[in-house]
């Protein structure tokens, strides 16, 4: 075994909250047994661990205007909440396609939808990146409606083994498909301070990007490895503690969220994937076809906005949203993860 393989083996044997212990800590992972706990978490405006609540469902359905017999695509299947509601509108007439890159959550969602009666005769599911939607067209033909929810699903965020959360210690991974590409831990091993600062600033608008990047790269150069979510969290925390005006618990929490988001975007090439998806949209839509895209941070929203505006000026889209649609006040109050959501739409000319 070479040094890289040995290091990788050490990395995956992280210490900290084991997933089984995590299930004991977060009782809402067992909703049938702890229904009262689940209800209390939801009343606080939080999403119970392991549960996913689809966002802007009513607003999306109102815009898409799905009718039986149409052909549509959910470009980001996730838990399948949006897919299920769109399938209901089709009323077993027409066809729904859905894709997702996650090899772990996809089969679970497919099984769940099949148990509700949505099998291959009405629903086709593929494990693939949504940037390659043109691969679906040979089978589907032009699509009447497309939805892309760009948020990371709650099941991914709340599973410490995936490395998206710092609620519990886990390997610093952050890949949507852990079977491909480099993990965030591997990425940090060779990154320069300038590159990391750029990632933190451009991918999440982190105000203390320079100080945090310097601290992380300094640790790496001293021979330390940042293999776990809590190791990264601790470096960010220590850095902000030394910066006046940025060291409250809430400041530290938000900085951690931004830094994890920035690294996730980087390791998954999310902006590049989104650009390719937006470029492929016009050829995927039928005349009068409708597309709705739900974003959760400013970088995504800017890309969607600019693409829609450019293609509208070129006459590709006949109508686009003048302003993004936000989740209702009630939904934002009941679901904290809906607060940053922005929904933009376009209709092909």
Phi, psi and omega in degrees: 000126181280175186298323181295316180295321180297319180295319179297319179297321178295322186298317188283348176264060183286154174266166177122206185286110177292148180309326178293318177294327178297320178295325177291322182290315181260090186297337181295350174292347178239071189300327181291327182274328185236055182301322181296320179296316178301315181297319180295319179298317181291326179295334178279358181085016180252161176263123179303143181305135178082355181251143178240130176246118181295145188251143177057036182300310182298317181296321180294314181294323179298320180286313186296330177052050183291135176233152179305138179100348180282168177240127184223170181223129165262109187283351180219082188304309180056230181285342178092010182295313177294319181303315181301315181293324177290323177298322179299322180292329178288334177056043177063023175235133187093207181203148178240134173248149179211139180228153176200149183271344187283114183284347182266315183280331183303309181295330178293317178294317179300317179297319181296317180290323177297323179294340178266004175101006182257082180266193187295343179290337180239339186224124176247124182243133178232141172272106181195163178282139185290351175292340184257038184297339178299337177293337179283331190297327180300330180266320188272328192077181181303141186261140178279331179207147179222137173236137171228114175260109188276003179284149172285137185289154180299327181295324177290314182298319189272359179263109184298337179292340183272344176079018179270341187244149172248017172295325179221153183288138177204172178295140182281088185253288176074007177276136175291328172238097185295354181270356182228148174076188180264142173287167177298323178299315178296321181298319184289338184299327187239007186283148176271161180298316181297319181293317180295319177300318179297319179298314181294324182283312186282328184270344182211007179055040181289118184292335180253035184302317184296313182294319181291317179298318179299317182294318181293310182294326177299317179296318180297317182292336177280000178099001179282153173248139176252087189262341187237160180298320183285333174296316178295317178302319182293321178296316178298316180298312181298322180295312183290332178298336182266000182251112180303137178083359181233016191245019173286162179301322180291321177299315181295317179300314181293323178296318177299316179299317180294317182293319178295319178299314182299316179292322178298316178300320182292309186291337179260003181052043190296323180291320179295318179297317180295318179301317180294319178300313181297323178293326183275346185303310185305319181287342180273336185272141171286166175301128184081002180294150185243138176232135176236133181232126181255117181248164185227003172206164192297325181298314177298313184300320179298318180297315180295314181301311182295320179295312180299316181295317180297314182288334174292316178298328180278357179084006179288316175259135178276331178215147172220163178291129176291320180224152178292149175271133179256156173300150181297159178302322180295316180293319179297326179289322184275341183219101183303332182285352178272349188294328182264001185288138174228130181250121175243151183220161176211152178236127181291137180292000000 
